[in-house]
Amino acid sequence: MTQTPKNIAIIGSGLVGSLLAIYLRKLGHQITVYDRRPDIRNVEFSGRSINLAMSNRGWTALREVGIENEVKKIAIPLDKRAIHVEGQPEYYQKYGKEGEAIWSISRGILNRRMIDLAEEAGVVFRFEEKVWDVNLPEGKIYTGATEKGKWKEYLYDIVFGCDGAFSRVRHKMQRRSRFNYVQEFIDVGYKELTIPANEDGTHKLDKHSFHIWPRGKFMFIAMPNMDGSFTCTLFLPFEGEVSFEKINTKEEAKSFFNTYFPDVAPVIEDLSTDFFNNPTSALVTIKCYPWTYWDKVALVGDSAHAIVPFYGQGMNAGFEDIYALNKIIAKYGDDWEQIFSTYQTERKPNADAIAELSYRNFVEMSSMTADPNFILQKKIEKRFAKKYPDKWIPAYSRVTFSNKPYVEALANGDAQEEIMKQIMQIPNIDEIWDSEEVDQKILSLLSGKEKYEV
């Protein structure tokens, strides 16, 4: 179906806002993007961003508008985790089957490229113009230099809120009756750090791995950049015995890294300097509903469903929102009320599912990746999945290397976990884990011939 061109405002020039602008522009709409911040292409990066892990859902959305290859030029494929356990040599866990990888990409570099591509498509950007208010029924937005100063009024056919976890557009929707909203912070914060490149521009660690230092209640991760550096993120409780509140001097920072991450000792000076230069940020899950107001206003990405970053799916889920919205538009044409209604009904359960999966993956990454039983369980699952690929797709692969709904990944993952609990209770499992006996037990549980006893 073709659409009658509309005059559309998008609030937020981040990754989701930029991609949505490209999609809608290709459908023939007039698009203006507003952002309170300066143009990211003209500013230094702030040290407050976790590197992105682009996976199938994100690539699918980019492919649909013909920009996948442009983005791959600024990304590095990672086909495995490199686990750095205390007192042991690092070891590797392949993510999926041969050829399956997530792609490390700098948020800032990607955002700059997306804005360029949107402008090339004819999108108009208005930076340093903050939206203070939205008239939901009429599609009017109000911008100005300050909240108390004089505002400009603009009238649009449709307004999209892509302005992140603390969305101004959603804030206005929250004031309406029967709008449900929940936000939940975890007790762990994060700080971005950098491992610089070697003098010859090469990487100090394996460049095709997602590096994790699991330490129970906290962890350190590193993802490679094109320039040979690694963007690192320290996830650490705000308060407690080992926490951000206990590290107040450069010497304390050095001692912390020497104690818990001795293999990064050669770059401790850099890490300790970054520690005090870069902010400590919080991690929040936000759920709300409805995401739309009649045929006038809709939330997309983090403004509708912010999640913690431990599955690497925040951007991918936001991009999938846009891909799904585009398919719904193709079905319903000019009926924007039906488009918005279908969009929120379809996407809301999936957003809730990936929020749950993301929180669980924090527990897995920080503590379980170093646990011998967990490692053995993953080996059993991987072996069985390779032998019976039609019967067992690991939850991680369903989320990361497929476009199947997140709700399916959550439900299947829960069912598989129940089976694996039972398998791991076999008395000599560490000796017979790769045997036909274990395969048959899993097959029997999958077929329902045996009931879960756990």
Backbone torsions as a table, in degrees:
resi	resn	phi	psi	omega
1	MET	NA	140.4	174.3
2	THR	-91.3	160.1	-178.9
3	GLN	-117.7	147.8	170.3
4	THR	-71.7	128.7	-179.2
5	PRO	-57.8	136.0	178.7
6	LYS	-119.1	159.8	173.1
7	ASN	-96.3	110.5	-168.5
8	ILE	-120.6	135.2	173.3
9	ALA	-104.9	136.5	172.1
10	ILE	-116.9	125.2	179.6
11	ILE	-96.3	114.1	-179.1
12	GLY	112.0	122.2	-177.8
13	SER	-104.1	21.2	177.7
14	GLY	-70.7	-164.6	-175.4
15	LEU	-62.1	-44.5	-178.1
16	VAL	-69.5	-44.6	179.0
17	GLY	-61.2	-41.7	-179.6
18	SER	-66.0	-44.2	-179.1
19	LEU	-68.4	-41.6	177.7
20	LEU	-59.3	-39.3	178.6
21	ALA	-60.7	-41.7	179.1
22	ILE	-63.8	-45.8	179.4
23	TYR	-59.0	-51.4	-174.8
24	LEU	-69.0	-33.3	177.1
25	ARG	-64.7	-39.2	179.5
26	LYS	-67.2	-21.3	175.7
27	LEU	-85.5	-0.2	174.6
28	GLY	97.6	7.4	-178.2
29	HIS	-85.1	155.7	174.5
30	GLN	-88.2	120.9	-171.4
31	ILE	-120.2	129.1	171.6
32	THR	-122.4	127.5	-179.9
33	VAL	-108.1	127.6	178.9
34	TYR	-107.1	141.2	174.8
35	ASP	-147.8	135.9	-179.9
36	ARG	-72.1	-21.0	-176.0
37	ARG	-87.2	163.0	172.2
38	PRO	-66.9	166.2	175.8
39	ASP	-61.1	118.1	-176.5
40	ILE	-60.3	-21.3	-179.3
41	ARG	-71.9	-13.9	-177.2
42	ASN	-112.3	9.5	-176.5
43	VAL	-126.4	156.4	173.9
44	GLU	-73.1	148.3	177.0
45	PHE	-70.0	147.8	-167.1
46	SER	-94.7	-7.6	-176.0
47	GLY	75.1	40.9	-179.4
48	ARG	-143.7	51.1	-177.3
49	SER	-152.2	133.7	174.4
50	ILE	-84.5	134.5	177.0
51	ASN	-55.7	149.9	-176.1
52	LEU	-91.1	149.5	174.7
53	ALA	-116.7	96.3	179.6
54	MET	-75.6	130.5	177.7
55	SER	-131.5	-169.0	-169.6
56	ASN	-47.7	-44.7	-174.8
57	ARG	-64.3	-41.6	178.3
58	GLY	-65.2	-45.8	179.9
59	TRP	-62.5	-37.8	179.2
60	THR	-60.5	-43.9	-179.6
61	ALA	-66.1	-38.3	179.3
62	LEU	-71.3	-37.9	179.9
63	ARG	-61.6	-38.3	-176.5
64	GLU	-59.0	-30.8	179.4
65	VAL	-110.1	16.5	169.4
66	GLY	75.0	25.0	-178.6
67	ILE	-119.1	9.0	-179.0
68	GLU	-57.4	-48.8	-175.3
69	ASN	-66.2	-34.0	177.0
70	GLU	-61.8	-41.9	-177.1
71	VAL	-74.1	-34.4	-180.0
72	LYS	-62.1	-22.3	179.2
73	LYS	-65.7	-21.6	-177.1
74	ILE	-114.4	22.9	-176.8
75	ALA	-129.5	154.8	179.8
76	ILE	-120.9	125.3	179.6
77	PRO	-73.5	135.8	176.7
78	LEU	-119.8	116.5	-175.9
79	ASP	-100.1	1.8	-175.3
80	LYS	-158.5	161.9	167.9
81	ARG	-92.1	140.9	168.6
82	ALA	-108.0	114.8	-175.4
83	ILE	-98.1	123.1	-179.9
84	HIS	-106.5	93.3	-178.5
85	VAL	-91.0	143.1	-179.6
86	GLU	-58.8	130.1	173.3
87	GLY	74.1	9.7	179.7
88	GLN	-132.8	157.5	175.4
89	PRO	-67.3	151.7	178.2
90	GLU	-65.4	148.6	176.5
91	TYR	-134.5	165.2	-171.6
92	TYR	-116.9	142.8	172.6
93	GLN	-122.7	117.2	176.5
94	LYS	-65.2	141.1	-179.0
95	TYR	-72.0	-45.7	-174.8
96	GLY	-149.5	-147.5	178.3
97	LYS	-76.5	171.0	178.8
98	GLU	-54.2	131.5	178.4
99	GLY	90.2	-9.3	178.6
100	GLU	-90.3	131.1	-177.6
101	ALA	-152.6	154.4	164.7
102	ILE	-95.6	161.8	-175.3
103	TRP	-120.5	123.8	178.2
104	SER	-81.3	132.0	-176.8
105	ILE	-150.0	136.9	178.9
106	SER	-72.2	128.7	179.8
107	ARG	-57.1	-46.2	-176.9
108	GLY	-64.0	-44.4	-179.6
109	ILE	-65.2	-41.4	178.4
110	LEU	-64.8	-43.2	-178.6
111	ASN	-60.9	-42.6	177.6
112	ARG	-59.1	-45.2	-178.3
113	ARG	-65.1	-39.9	-178.4
114	MET	-65.5	-38.5	178.1
115	ILE	-65.7	-42.1	175.8
116	ASP	-56.8	-47.8	-177.6
117	LEU	-64.8	-36.6	177.8
118	ALA	-66.8	-43.2	177.9
119	GLU	-62.3	-40.6	177.5
120	GLU	-60.6	-30.1	178.9
121	ALA	-81.0	-7.4	177.6
122	GLY	104.7	12.6	178.1
123	VAL	-78.1	140.9	176.9
124	VAL	-100.0	128.6	177.9
125	PHE	-108.9	136.9	176.0
126	ARG	-122.9	94.4	-178.7
127	PHE	-83.9	160.7	-179.3
128	GLU	53.6	38.7	174.9
129	GLU	-132.2	97.0	-172.7
130	LYS	-82.3	133.0	174.4
131	VAL	-86.0	118.2	-178.7
132	TRP	-96.1	-28.0	-175.1
133	ASP	-151.3	156.8	177.6
134	VAL	-135.4	129.7	170.9
135	ASN	-90.6	100.3	-172.0
136	LEU	-61.7	-48.2	-176.8
137	PRO	-64.8	-29.7	-174.2
138	GLU	-103.8	-10.4	-179.6
139	GLY	73.5	32.1	178.5
140	LYS	-99.9	140.5	173.3
141	ILE	-120.6	153.3	-176.3
142	TYR	-126.3	122.5	-178.7
143	THR	-120.8	157.3	178.0
144	GLY	-175.7	169.0	-178.7
145	ALA	-70.8	-37.6	-179.7
146	THR	-136.8	162.2	-178.6
147	GLU	-67.4	-32.1	-177.1
148	LYS	-93.0	-11.6	-176.1
149	GLY	-81.0	-165.9	-178.2
150	LYS	-79.9	135.6	-179.1
151	TRP	-106.8	151.9	170.2
152	LYS	-99.2	145.5	178.6
153	GLU	-110.9	133.2	175.7
154	TYR	-127.0	140.3	179.8
155	LEU	-107.9	128.6	179.0
156	TYR	-129.3	155.8	175.1
157	ASP	-70.8	-39.1	-178.0
158	ILE	-142.9	144.7	176.6
159	VAL	-125.5	128.8	175.1
160	PHE	-109.3	129.2	174.8
161	GLY	-92.9	107.0	176.5
162	CYS	-122.0	36.0	-170.1
163	ASP	-102.1	31.4	165.9
164	GLY	80.7	-174.0	-172.6
165	ALA	-58.4	-31.9	-178.5
166	PHE	-110.7	49.9	-173.9
167	SER	-57.4	131.2	174.8
168	ARG	-70.1	-35.9	179.7
169	VAL	-65.5	-46.3	178.7
170	ARG	-64.2	-37.5	178.5
171	HIS	-54.6	-40.9	178.0
172	LYS	-67.7	-39.9	179.4
173	MET	-66.8	-31.2	-179.1
174	GLN	-62.5	-24.1	-177.8
175	ARG	-77.5	-8.1	-179.4
176	ARG	-84.8	154.2	179.4
177	SER	-64.0	144.4	174.5
178	ARG	65.2	29.5	172.0
179	PHE	-99.2	119.8	-177.8
180	ASN	-92.2	137.0	-176.4
181	TYR	-149.9	131.2	176.8
182	VAL	-137.1	132.9	170.3
183	GLN	-128.1	139.4	-176.5
184	GLU	-139.5	118.5	176.3
185	PHE	-90.5	145.1	171.0
186	ILE	-93.8	163.3	-174.7
187	ASP	-79.6	3.1	-178.9
188	VAL	-105.4	133.3	174.2
189	GLY	-108.4	179.1	178.2
190	TYR	-139.1	154.4	177.4
191	LYS	-137.9	132.6	179.2
192	GLU	-86.5	136.2	179.3
193	LEU	-133.7	171.8	-177.9
194	THR	-134.4	134.8	166.2
195	ILE	-101.1	114.4	-175.8
196	PRO	-71.7	164.0	177.5
197	ALA	-70.5	161.1	168.9
198	ASN	-63.8	165.7	-177.5
199	GLU	-58.8	-30.1	-179.7
200	ASP	-89.3	9.1	176.6
201	GLY	87.0	1.5	178.5
202	THR	-84.6	166.3	-179.2
203	HIS	-81.9	143.2	179.1
204	LYS	-76.9	-22.1	179.1
205	LEU	-123.6	170.1	178.1
206	ASP	-55.4	124.2	-171.4
207	LYS	-82.1	-9.6	-180.0
208	HIS	-109.2	25.6	178.1
209	SER	-125.3	148.9	168.5
210	PHE	-91.6	111.2	-172.9
211	HIS	-89.0	130.1	179.4
212	ILE	-130.0	132.4	171.3
213	TRP	-111.8	90.0	-177.3
214	PRO	-78.1	130.6	-177.9
215	ARG	-134.6	37.4	176.5
216	GLY	82.0	-98.7	-177.4
217	LYS	-88.2	-0.7	176.7
218	PHE	-147.4	167.9	179.1
219	MET	-160.7	164.9	179.8
220	PHE	-127.0	136.2	177.6
221	ILE	-129.8	157.7	178.2
222	ALA	-142.3	133.7	177.9
223	MET	-127.5	137.8	-172.9
224	PRO	-75.9	151.1	172.7
225	ASN	-114.6	162.8	-177.4
226	MET	-62.6	-27.5	-174.7
227	ASP	-86.2	8.1	179.1
228	GLY	95.8	-11.6	178.4
229	SER	-85.2	171.2	171.6
230	PHE	-122.3	133.2	167.9
231	THR	-85.8	121.3	-177.2
232	CYS	-111.2	151.1	175.7
233	THR	-132.3	126.0	174.2
234	LEU	-97.6	118.6	174.7
235	PHE	-102.2	120.1	-170.8
236	LEU	-148.4	142.3	176.1
237	PRO	-57.6	148.6	177.3
238	PHE	-67.9	-42.2	-178.2
239	GLU	-126.8	162.6	175.6
240	GLY	122.6	-174.0	-173.8
241	GLU	-60.1	-48.4	174.1
242	VAL	-115.5	106.1	-171.8
243	SER	-160.1	170.9	177.2
244	PHE	-60.6	-35.8	-176.3
245	GLU	-67.4	-17.8	-178.0
246	LYS	-91.8	-4.2	-178.1
247	ILE	-113.1	100.0	-173.5
248	ASN	-119.3	-10.2	179.6
249	THR	-131.4	163.4	179.8
250	LYS	-62.8	-36.6	178.9
251	GLU	-64.5	-40.2	177.8
252	GLU	-65.1	-37.0	177.8
253	ALA	-64.9	-45.0	178.9
254	LYS	-61.7	-43.0	179.1
255	SER	-61.9	-40.8	178.9
256	PHE	-60.0	-50.3	-178.7
257	PHE	-66.4	-39.0	178.3
258	ASN	-63.3	-37.1	-177.7
259	THR	-72.2	-48.4	-169.8
260	TYR	-101.4	-22.5	-178.1
261	PHE	-134.0	58.8	-174.0
262	PRO	-60.9	-24.5	-177.8
263	ASP	-75.7	-5.2	173.5
264	VAL	-102.4	15.0	-178.3
265	ALA	-52.0	-39.1	-178.5
266	PRO	-60.5	-20.5	-178.9
267	VAL	-116.9	20.7	-176.4
268	ILE	-63.1	-34.8	178.2
269	GLU	-58.9	-44.8	178.8
270	ASP	-63.9	-45.6	-178.2
271	LEU	-63.6	-40.7	-178.2
272	SER	-67.8	-35.4	177.3
273	THR	-67.7	-47.8	177.9
274	ASP	-57.5	-36.2	-174.2
275	PHE	-54.5	-39.0	-177.3
276	PHE	-96.7	-14.9	177.2
277	ASN	-82.5	-30.5	-174.0
278	ASN	-101.6	147.2	-177.0
279	PRO	-72.7	157.9	170.0
280	THR	-95.2	125.8	-174.1
281	SER	-115.5	156.1	-179.1
282	ALA	-96.0	161.7	180.0
283	LEU	-121.2	127.9	-172.8
284	VAL	-132.4	145.4	167.8
285	THR	-107.7	129.8	179.3
286	ILE	-125.0	129.3	175.4
287	LYS	-125.5	139.8	177.2
288	CYS	-152.6	167.3	177.0
289	TYR	-171.9	139.0	1.4
290	PRO	-76.0	162.5	178.7
291	TRP	-93.8	-6.8	-174.1
292	THR	-132.6	160.0	172.9
293	TYR	-126.8	106.2	-178.6
294	TRP	47.3	-130.0	-179.9
295	ASP	-108.5	23.3	-171.7
296	LYS	-110.7	-41.2	-169.6
297	VAL	-135.0	139.9	176.4
298	ALA	-144.9	146.9	175.6
299	LEU	-99.6	140.1	179.8
300	VAL	-136.4	140.9	177.0
301	GLY	75.0	-144.6	-174.1
302	ASP	-58.8	-27.9	-179.8
303	SER	-64.5	-24.8	178.1
304	ALA	-98.1	-29.0	-171.4
305	HIS	-159.5	71.5	176.9
306	ALA	-70.4	139.0	-179.7
307	ILE	-132.6	161.3	175.3
308	VAL	-73.2	155.8	-165.5
309	PRO	-88.3	16.6	-166.2
310	PHE	-83.6	2.1	171.3
311	TYR	-114.8	-0.2	-178.3
312	GLY	62.7	33.6	-172.9
313	GLN	-116.7	1.1	-177.7
314	GLY	-57.5	-55.3	178.0
315	MET	-65.8	-42.4	-178.7
316	ASN	-60.7	-40.7	178.6
317	ALA	-66.3	-40.6	177.7
318	GLY	-63.9	-42.0	177.7
319	PHE	-65.5	-36.5	178.6
320	GLU	-67.3	-33.1	172.6
321	ASP	-52.0	-46.7	-175.5
322	ILE	-68.9	-42.5	178.0
323	TYR	-59.7	-45.8	179.6
324	ALA	-64.8	-43.1	178.8
325	LEU	-59.0	-40.7	-180.0
326	ASN	-62.6	-40.8	177.9
327	LYS	-64.7	-38.3	180.0
328	ILE	-69.1	-39.3	175.9
329	ILE	-59.1	-43.2	-179.8
330	ALA	-60.2	-28.7	-178.1
331	LYS	-82.6	-38.7	-170.4
332	TYR	-109.4	-1.7	173.3
333	GLY	59.6	-118.5	-174.7
334	ASP	-88.8	-0.5	-177.3
335	ASP	-83.9	80.6	-174.4
336	TRP	-67.7	-29.0	177.5
337	GLU	-64.9	-42.1	177.1
338	GLN	-68.9	-38.7	178.4
339	ILE	-58.8	-49.8	-177.2
340	PHE	-67.4	-39.8	179.7
341	SER	-62.2	-46.0	-179.8
342	THR	-65.9	-41.8	-179.3
343	TYR	-57.8	-49.9	-176.4
344	GLN	-71.9	-34.3	179.0
345	THR	-65.6	-39.2	-178.2
346	GLU	-75.9	-40.2	-170.3
347	ARG	-88.2	-28.4	-175.3
348	LYS	-57.5	-49.6	-180.0
349	PRO	-61.8	-35.2	179.0
350	ASN	-69.3	-36.8	176.7
351	ALA	-64.0	-41.7	177.7
352	ASP	-64.5	-37.3	-178.9
353	ALA	-66.9	-44.2	-178.2
354	ILE	-72.4	-26.5	174.1
355	ALA	-62.9	-43.8	179.3
356	GLU	-67.3	-44.8	179.4
357	LEU	-62.0	-38.8	-177.8
358	SER	-66.3	-41.5	179.1
359	TYR	-64.9	-43.9	180.0
360	ARG	-61.7	-35.9	-176.1
361	ASN	-69.1	-22.7	174.1
362	PHE	-63.2	-44.1	179.2
363	VAL	-62.0	-42.7	-178.9
364	GLU	-65.1	-47.6	-174.9
365	MET	-68.8	-38.8	-172.7
366	SER	-79.9	-33.6	-174.8
367	SER	-123.9	-37.7	-170.2
368	MET	-81.2	-24.8	-179.0
369	THR	-63.5	-18.0	178.1
370	ALA	-99.9	1.1	-175.6
371	ASP	-89.5	125.5	-176.3
372	PRO	-57.4	-39.6	179.4
373	ASN	-64.6	-40.6	179.2
374	PHE	-64.6	-42.9	-179.9
375	ILE	-61.9	-42.6	178.4
376	LEU	-64.2	-43.8	179.4
377	GLN	-57.9	-43.9	-179.4
378	LYS	-65.1	-35.4	178.3
379	LYS	-65.1	-41.8	179.3
380	ILE	-63.6	-47.1	-179.6
381	GLU	-60.6	-43.9	-177.6
382	LYS	-64.6	-43.4	179.4
383	ARG	-62.7	-44.9	-178.2
384	PHE	-65.9	-41.1	-179.5
385	ALA	-63.5	-36.3	179.0
386	LYS	-68.9	-37.6	-177.9
387	LYS	-77.7	-35.6	-178.1
388	TYR	-128.5	67.8	-173.8
389	PRO	-63.1	-22.4	179.0
390	ASP	-83.2	-12.1	-176.8
391	LYS	-107.6	-17.9	-174.7
392	TRP	-145.5	106.6	172.3
393	ILE	-111.7	116.1	-178.8
394	PRO	-57.0	149.5	-178.5
395	ALA	-56.3	-40.8	-179.2
396	TYR	-60.8	-41.4	179.8
397	SER	-67.6	-37.4	177.9
398	ARG	-61.9	-39.5	-179.0
399	VAL	-74.7	-46.2	-166.2
400	THR	-92.1	-36.4	-172.9
401	PHE	-114.1	20.0	174.4
402	SER	-141.3	171.0	175.2
403	ASN	-111.7	14.7	177.1
404	LYS	-65.0	150.2	-176.8
405	PRO	-55.5	144.2	177.5
406	TYR	-58.5	-33.9	-179.3
407	VAL	-61.4	-35.1	177.2
408	GLU	-67.5	-42.3	-179.8
409	ALA	-61.2	-41.1	179.9
410	LEU	-66.2	-47.7	-178.1
411	ALA	-65.0	-44.8	179.4
412	ASN	-66.2	-38.5	178.3
413	GLY	-62.1	-41.2	178.5
414	ASP	-63.9	-42.8	-179.8
415	ALA	-64.9	-41.4	179.4
416	GLN	-66.1	-37.1	-179.9
417	GLU	-64.0	-38.0	177.5
418	GLU	-62.8	-41.0	177.8
419	ILE	-64.2	-44.8	-176.7
420	MET	-68.3	-30.5	174.5
421	LYS	-57.5	-41.9	-178.3
422	GLN	-71.2	-41.2	179.1
423	ILE	-61.5	-41.8	-176.8
424	MET	-69.4	-13.1	178.1
425	GLN	-89.6	-4.2	174.8
426	ILE	-60.0	128.3	-169.4
427	PRO	-50.4	-47.5	-176.3
428	ASN	-110.4	41.4	-173.1
429	ILE	-59.8	-33.3	-178.4
430	ASP	-68.6	-17.9	179.2
431	GLU	-95.9	-31.6	-173.6
432	ILE	-113.0	16.7	-173.3
433	TRP	-57.4	-28.9	-177.0
434	ASP	-104.9	30.4	-175.4
435	SER	-102.2	163.8	176.3
436	GLU	-63.0	-32.7	-179.9
437	GLU	-58.3	-44.6	179.7
438	VAL	-67.4	-41.7	178.0
439	ASP	-56.5	-46.6	-177.0
440	GLN	-65.9	-36.2	177.8
441	LYS	-62.9	-44.7	178.7
442	ILE	-63.7	-44.6	179.6
443	LEU	-59.8	-40.7	179.9
444	SER	-63.8	-42.9	178.7
445	LEU	-67.1	-38.4	179.3
446	LEU	-64.8	-35.9	-176.6
447	SER	-80.1	-10.5	179.5
448	GLY	86.5	3.6	179.4
449	LYS	-67.8	-30.6	173.0
450	GLU	-111.9	144.2	178.9
451	LYS	-92.9	151.9	175.4
452	TYR	-63.3	133.8	178.7
453	GLU	-108.0	-3.1	-175.2
454	VAL	-84.2	NA	NA
